[in-house]
Amino acid sequence: MARLSDIIEEFLKSLINKEQGAVEIQRNELANMFNCVPSQINYVISTRFTTDKGYYVESRRGGGGYISIKRINIESAGDYLMHIISSVGDKISQHTCEIFIKNFVDYDIIEEREAKLMKAATSDKVMTDVPLDKRDSARATILKNMLMSLTID
């Protein structure tokens, strides 16, 4: 049986798809619909609809506040990659890096073979000589350089 978080995520994704990539919801209404506490809705949105997963979330409070979830428009692969490069920051975990790479495949930015190479290049397995506290910084630099090479024609 699917967990409530999975059900809420799928519901929101289907709404986003039906509404051409963007939806506005009221947290309390959604919580009532799923018979859960509003913090459950916050949890799903904050963990499953993040920038690295291809979403932009905006929250407005007060006066019938709402949460807006938009799928990042990837009309141009170069624009999408530049957005990711700027959002990576100075450090990235191996797990988050793998999520980005999976999204690149899902959005047809790269092929499976390229994804395997990118995962191998950013894996902790290749950073055995890099101190643990520096690996996430090294991984961010490697990933950003690989992405920059994809934006150059």
C-alpha positions in Angstrom: 0.0 0.0 0.0 1.3 3.4 -0.9 2.2 5.9 1.8 0.2 9.0 2.2 3.1 11.1 1.1 3.4 9.2 -2.1 -0.4 9.6 -2.8 -0.2 13.3 -2.1 2.8 13.7 -4.4 1.1 11.8 -7.2 -2.1 13.9 -6.8 -0.1 17.1 -7.0 1.9 15.9 -10.0 -1.3 15.0 -11.9 -2.7 18.4 -11.1 0.4 20.1 -12.4 0.3 18.1 -15.6 -3.4 18.8 -16.1 -2.8 22.5 -15.5 0.1 22.8 -18.0 2.9 22.8 -15.5 1.7 25.0 -12.6 -0.9 24.8 -9.8 -1.9 26.9 -6.9 -3.3 25.1 -3.8 -4.4 26.0 -0.4 -2.6 23.9 2.2 -5.5 23.5 4.6 -7.9 22.5 1.8 -5.5 19.8 0.6 -5.0 18.6 4.1 -8.7 18.3 4.6 -9.0 16.4 1.3 -6.4 13.8 2.4 -7.6 13.8 6.0 -4.1 14.8 7.3 -2.4 17.6 9.1 -1.2 20.6 7.1 2.4 19.9 8.1 2.1 16.6 6.1 1.4 18.8 3.0 4.4 21.0 3.8 6.6 17.9 4.2 5.6 16.5 0.7 6.1 19.9 -1.0 9.4 20.6 0.7 10.9 17.2 0.0 9.3 16.2 -3.3 8.9 19.5 -5.2 12.4 21.0 -5.0 14.5 22.9 -7.5 16.8 19.9 -8.0 13.7 17.8 -9.0 12.6 20.4 -11.5 10.1 22.5 -9.5 9.7 26.0 -8.2 7.6 26.5 -5.1 6.3 29.8 -3.8 4.3 30.2 -0.6 2.0 33.1 0.3 0.6 33.5 3.8 -2.4 35.3 5.2 -5.7 36.3 3.5 -6.4 33.0 1.9 -2.7 32.2 1.3 -1.7 29.6 -1.2 1.2 27.5 -2.3 2.2 27.8 -6.0 4.1 24.8 -7.5 5.5 25.3 -11.0 7.4 22.8 -13.1 10.6 24.5 -14.3 10.1 25.2 -18.0 12.8 23.4 -20.0 12.0 24.7 -23.5 15.7 25.1 -23.9 18.1 22.6 -22.6 20.8 25.2 -22.3 18.6 27.5 -20.2 17.7 24.6 -18.0 21.3 23.6 -17.5 22.3 27.2 -16.8 19.5 27.3 -14.1 20.9 24.1 -12.6 24.5 25.3 -12.7 23.5 28.5 -10.8 21.3 26.5 -8.2 24.0 23.9 -7.4 26.0 26.2 -5.2 29.4 25.4 -3.8 28.6 21.9 -2.5 26.4 19.0 -3.6 25.9 15.6 -2.0 26.3 12.5 -4.1 22.6 11.7 -3.6 21.4 15.2 -4.8 23.8 15.0 -7.7 22.3 11.7 -8.8 18.8 13.2 -8.6 19.9 16.0 -10.9 21.4 13.5 -13.3 18.2 11.4 -13.3 16.2 14.5 -14.1 18.6 15.3 -17.1 17.7 11.9 -18.5 14.0 12.3 -17.8 14.0 15.7 -19.5 15.9 14.2 -22.5 18.9 16.5 -21.8 21.3 13.6 -21.8 21.3 9.9 -22.7 21.5 7.0 -20.2 25.2 6.4 -21.2 26.1 10.0 -20.4 24.2 9.7 -17.1 26.3 6.7 -16.2 29.5 8.6 -16.9 28.4 11.6 -14.9 27.4 9.5 -12.0 30.8 7.7 -12.1 32.7 11.0 -12.3 30.8 12.5 -9.3 30.8 9.3 -7.2 32.5 9.1 -3.8 34.4 6.0 -5.3 36.5 8.3 -7.4 37.2 10.8 -4.6 39.1 8.5 -2.3 42.0 10.9 -2.2 39.8 13.9 -1.5 39.2 14.5 2.2 35.6 13.8 3.3 34.9 17.4 4.2 35.9 18.5 0.6 34.1 15.9 -1.5 30.8 17.8 -1.8 32.7 20.9 -3.0 34.8 18.8 -5.5 31.6 17.1 -6.7 29.9 20.5 -7.3 32.8 21.7 -9.3 32.9 18.6 -11.4 29.2 18.6 -12.1 29.1 22.2 -13.0 32.0 21.8 -15.4 30.3 18.8 -17.1 27.1 20.8 -17.4 28.9 23.8 -18.8 30.4 21.6 -21.5 26.9 20.5 -22.4 25.8 24.1 -23.0 28.6 24.8 -25.5 27.7 24.1 -29.1 
